[in-house]
């Protein structure tokens, strides 16, 4: 529990530092933001290499979640089912915040047109700070609870997860919580199915999905055309 809380808060603080110090200065420069993000991944990766070494790490799994649950004739790891439930709760909370609250409406307006939103007298700076801190903290939270489900983390995990996150956003549509869920389900299920029959082809599934979406729906499944 201490590790989960510490990882969540630390990720939020680091993400806030990156956003305030760098990304906020690159408004509407998506390519530059991606390059800066990649740069920080390599910086953080090498810091971890210096502190922890090259061996993969995995947090201990809670004893209460170490068993399996039988559904029909299939046994599912209890921990993975718990991660799915937690992910579903987080999705609902984020969807409600974005779609059903005044703060969510302001965030969506700021994403669409920052200048007009500011001209209406809305100060976006504190809202951006809180939103980015929450996003970064949730990334840290997901990293802590997800490592046991995927067998631990290594020095390549940051780059691997960034690619998956970008693919999910492209498929689902930028700015859409529901789109992110749909994109994640498409990538997760299709990759698992293909890998179960053709192990060497599983890694290519998400790239094929991205190509198809960019060809027929460039704004994403639930994204808005710009």
TIKOLDREN-961563 format. One record per residue (C-alpha): residue number from 1; residue in one letter; y, z, x. Coordinates in Angstrom, 1 decimal, padded with zeros to 4 digits. Layout:
<NUM; a; <Y; Z; X>>
...
***
This chain:
<1; x; <000.0; 000.0; 000.0>>
<2; x; <002.4; 000.8; 002.8>>
<3; x; <001.6; -002.5; 004.5>>
<4; x; <002.1; -004.4; 001.2>>
<5; x; <005.5; -002.7; 000.6>>
<6; x; <006.6; -003.1; 004.3>>
<7; x; <005.5; -006.8; 004.4>>
<8; x; <007.4; -007.5; 001.1>>
<9; x; <010.6; -005.9; 002.2>>
<10; x; <010.5; -007.3; 005.8>>
<11; x; <010.0; -010.9; 004.5>>
<12; x; <012.9; -010.4; 002.1>>
<13; x; <015.2; -009.3; 004.8>>
<14; x; <014.2; -012.0; 007.2>>
<15; x; <014.5; -014.7; 004.5>>
<16; x; <017.9; -013.4; 003.6>>
<17; x; <019.0; -013.5; 007.2>>
<18; x; <017.9; -017.1; 007.5>>
<19; x; <019.6; -018.1; 004.2>>
<20; x; <022.9; -016.4; 004.9>>
<21; x; <023.1; -017.4; 008.5>>
<22; x; <021.8; -021.0; 008.4>>
<23; x; <020.7; -022.5; 005.1>>
<24; x; <023.8; -021.6; 003.2>>
<25; x; <025.8; -023.7; 005.6>>
<26; x; <023.7; -026.8; 004.9>>
<27; x; <024.4; -027.1; 001.1>>
<28; x; <022.8; -030.3; -000.3>>
<29; x; <021.4; -031.2; 003.1>>
<30; x; <017.7; -030.9; 002.2>>
<31; x; <016.4; -032.6; 005.3>>
<32; x; <018.4; -030.4; 007.6>>
<33; x; <017.2; -027.3; 005.7>>
<34; x; <013.6; -028.3; 006.2>>
<35; x; <014.2; -028.8; 009.9>>
<36; x; <015.8; -025.4; 010.2>>
<37; x; <012.9; -023.9; 008.3>>
<38; x; <010.4; -025.5; 010.6>>
<39; x; <012.3; -024.2; 013.6>>
<40; x; <012.2; -020.6; 012.3>>
<41; x; <008.4; -021.0; 011.7>>
<42; x; <007.9; -021.8; 015.3>>
<43; x; <010.2; -019.0; 016.5>>
<44; x; <008.4; -016.4; 014.3>>
<45; x; <005.0; -017.8; 015.3>>
<46; x; <005.7; -017.4; 019.0>>
<47; x; <007.0; -013.9; 018.3>>
<48; x; <003.7; -013.0; 016.7>>
<49; x; <001.9; -014.6; 019.6>>
<50; x; <003.8; -012.4; 022.0>>
<51; x; <003.3; -009.2; 019.9>>
<52; x; <-000.2; -009.6; 018.4>>
<53; x; <-002.0; -012.2; 020.5>>
<54; x; <-004.0; -015.2; 019.4>>
<55; x; <-006.8; -013.6; 017.5>>
<56; x; <-006.8; -014.1; 013.7>>
<57; x; <-005.8; -011.0; 011.7>>
<58; x; <-006.9; -009.8; 008.2>>
<59; x; <-005.8; -006.6; 006.4>>
<60; x; <-008.5; -004.3; 005.0>>
<61; x; <-009.6; -005.1; 001.5>>
<62; x; <-009.3; -002.2; -001.0>>
<63; x; <-012.7; -000.7; -001.7>>
<64; x; <-012.1; -000.9; -005.5>>
<65; x; <-011.8; -004.7; -005.2>>
<66; x; <-014.6; -005.4; -002.7>>
<67; x; <-017.4; -006.3; -005.2>>
<68; x; <-018.1; -009.3; -007.4>>
<69; x; <-017.8; -010.0; -011.1>>
<70; x; <-020.4; -012.0; -012.9>>
<71; x; <-019.1; -014.6; -015.4>>
<72; x; <-022.1; -016.4; -016.9>>
<73; x; <-024.4; -017.4; -014.0>>
<74; x; <-021.6; -017.4; -011.4>>
<75; x; <-020.4; -014.4; -009.3>>
<76; x; <-016.7; -014.3; -008.5>>
<77; x; <-015.2; -012.0; -005.8>>
<78; x; <-013.3; -009.2; -007.5>>
<79; x; <-010.5; -009.5; -005.0>>
<80; x; <-009.8; -013.1; -005.7>>
<81; x; <-009.8; -012.5; -009.5>>
<82; x; <-007.3; -009.7; -008.9>>
<83; x; <-005.1; -012.1; -006.9>>
<84; x; <-005.3; -014.7; -009.7>>
<85; x; <-004.2; -012.1; -012.3>>
<86; x; <-001.3; -010.8; -010.1>>
<87; x; <-000.2; -014.4; -009.6>>
<88; x; <-000.2; -015.0; -013.3>>
<89; x; <001.9; -011.9; -013.9>>
<90; x; <004.4; -013.0; -011.2>>
<91; x; <004.6; -016.5; -012.7>>
<92; x; <005.4; -015.1; -016.2>>
<93; x; <008.0; -012.8; -014.7>>
<94; x; <009.7; -015.6; -012.8>>
<95; x; <009.5; -017.9; -015.7>>
<96; x; <011.1; -015.3; -018.0>>
<97; x; <013.8; -014.6; -015.5>>
<98; x; <014.7; -018.3; -015.1>>
<99; x; <014.4; -019.5; -018.7>>
<100; x; <015.3; -016.5; -020.8>>
<101; x; <018.0; -014.6; -019.0>>
<102; x; <021.7; -015.2; -018.3>>
<103; x; <021.1; -014.8; -014.6>>
<104; x; <018.4; -017.5; -014.8>>
<105; x; <020.9; -019.8; -016.6>>
<106; x; <023.4; -019.3; -013.9>>
<107; x; <020.9; -020.0; -011.2>>
<108; x; <019.9; -023.3; -012.9>>
<109; x; <023.5; -024.2; -013.3>>
<110; x; <024.2; -023.5; -009.6>>
<111; x; <021.3; -025.7; -008.6>>
<112; x; <022.5; -028.6; -010.7>>
<113; x; <026.2; -028.5; -009.9>>
<114; x; <027.5; -025.7; -007.6>>
<115; x; <031.1; -026.9; -007.7>>
<116; x; <031.4; -027.0; -011.5>>
<117; x; <029.7; -023.6; -011.9>>
<118; x; <032.1; -022.1; -009.4>>
<119; x; <035.0; -023.8; -011.1>>
<120; x; <034.0; -021.9; -014.3>>
<121; x; <034.7; -018.7; -012.5>>
<122; x; <031.1; -017.7; -011.7>>
<123; x; <030.6; -016.2; -008.2>>
<124; x; <027.3; -017.7; -007.0>>
<125; x; <027.2; -015.9; -003.7>>
<126; x; <025.7; -012.6; -004.9>>
<127; x; <023.3; -014.4; -007.2>>
<128; x; <022.2; -016.7; -004.4>>
<129; x; <021.6; -013.6; -002.2>>
<130; x; <019.5; -011.8; -004.7>>
<131; x; <017.6; -014.9; -005.7>>
<132; x; <016.7; -015.8; -002.1>>
<133; x; <015.8; -012.2; -001.3>>
<134; x; <013.5; -012.1; -004.3>>
<135; x; <011.9; -015.4; -003.3>>
<136; x; <011.4; -014.4; 000.4>>
<137; x; <010.1; -010.9; -000.7>>
<138; x; <007.6; -012.6; -003.0>>
<139; x; <006.5; -014.9; -000.2>>
<140; x; <005.8; -011.8; 001.9>>
<141; x; <004.0; -010.1; -001.0>>
<142; x; <001.8; -013.2; -001.5>>
<143; x; <001.1; -013.4; 002.2>>
<144; x; <-000.2; -009.8; 002.3>>
<145; x; <-002.4; -009.9; -000.8>>
<146; x; <-003.5; -013.5; 000.0>>
<147; x; <-004.8; -013.0; 003.5>>
<148; x; <-007.9; -011.2; 002.5>>
<149; x; <-008.7; -013.8; -000.1>>
<150; x; <-008.5; -016.7; 002.5>>
<151; x; <-010.2; -014.9; 005.3>>
<152; x; <-007.1; -013.7; 007.4>>
<153; x; <-004.2; -015.4; 009.1>>
<154; x; <-003.7; -017.1; 012.4>>
<155; x; <-000.8; -018.7; 014.3>>
<156; x; <-001.1; -021.9; 012.3>>
<157; x; <-000.9; -020.2; 008.9>>
<158; x; <002.9; -020.6; 008.6>>
<159; x; <002.9; -024.4; 009.1>>
<160; x; <-000.1; -024.8; 006.8>>
<161; x; <001.4; -022.8; 004.0>>
<162; x; <004.8; -024.6; 004.3>>
<163; x; <003.1; -028.0; 003.9>>
<164; x; <001.2; -026.7; 000.8>>
<165; x; <004.4; -025.2; -000.6>>
<166; x; <006.3; -028.5; -000.1>>
<167; x; <003.5; -030.5; -001.8>>
<168; x; <003.4; -028.1; -004.8>>
<169; x; <007.2; -028.4; -005.2>>
<170; x; <007.1; -032.2; -004.9>>
<171; x; <004.3; -032.5; -007.5>>
<172; x; <005.7; -029.9; -009.9>>
<173; x; <009.3; -030.8; -009.6>>
<174; x; <012.2; -029.0; -007.8>>
<175; x; <013.6; -026.0; -009.8>>
<176; x; <010.8; -025.8; -012.3>>
<177; x; <008.6; -022.6; -012.3>>
<178; x; <006.2; -024.2; -014.8>>
<179; x; <006.0; -027.3; -012.6>>
<180; x; <005.2; -025.2; -009.5>>
<181; x; <002.3; -023.6; -011.5>>
<182; x; <001.0; -027.1; -012.5>>
<183; x; <001.4; -028.4; -009.0>>
<184; x; <-000.5; -025.5; -007.5>>
<185; x; <-003.3; -025.8; -010.0>>
<186; x; <-003.6; -029.5; -009.4>>
<187; x; <-003.8; -029.1; -005.6>>
<188; x; <-006.0; -026.0; -005.7>>
<189; x; <-008.6; -027.3; -008.2>>
<190; x; <-008.7; -030.9; -006.9>>
<191; x; <-009.0; -029.8; -003.2>>
<192; x; <-011.8; -027.4; -004.0>>
<193; x; <-013.7; -029.9; -006.1>>
<194; x; <-013.5; -032.7; -003.5>>
<195; x; <-014.3; -030.3; -000.6>>
<196; x; <-017.4; -029.0; -002.4>>
<197; x; <-018.9; -032.6; -002.4>>
<198; x; <-017.1; -034.2; 000.5>>
<199; x; <-016.0; -031.4; 002.9>>
<200; x; <-014.2; -033.8; 005.3>>
<201; x; <-012.1; -035.3; 002.6>>
<202; x; <-010.8; -032.2; 001.0>>
<203; x; <-007.7; -031.9; 003.2>>
<204; x; <-006.5; -035.4; 002.2>>
<205; x; <-006.4; -034.7; -001.5>>
<206; x; <-003.0; -033.1; -001.6>>
<207; x; <-001.5; -036.0; 000.3>>
<208; x; <-003.0; -038.5; -002.1>>
<209; x; <-001.6; -036.5; -005.0>>
<210; x; <001.9; -036.5; -003.4>>
<211; x; <001.8; -040.3; -002.9>>
<212; x; <000.9; -040.9; -006.5>>
<213; x; <003.6; -038.6; -007.8>>
<214; x; <006.3; -040.1; -005.6>>
<215; x; <005.2; -043.6; -006.7>>
<216; x; <005.1; -042.9; -010.5>>
<217; x; <007.2; -039.7; -011.0>>
<218; x; <009.5; -039.2; -008.0>>
<219; x; <011.2; -036.2; -009.6>>
<220; x; <007.9; -034.4; -010.1>>
<221; x; <005.8; -033.7; -013.2>>
<222; x; <008.4; -031.4; -014.8>>
<223; x; <011.3; -032.2; -012.6>>
<224; x; <014.5; -033.7; -013.9>>
<225; x; <015.6; -037.1; -012.7>>
<226; x; <018.8; -037.1; -010.7>>
***
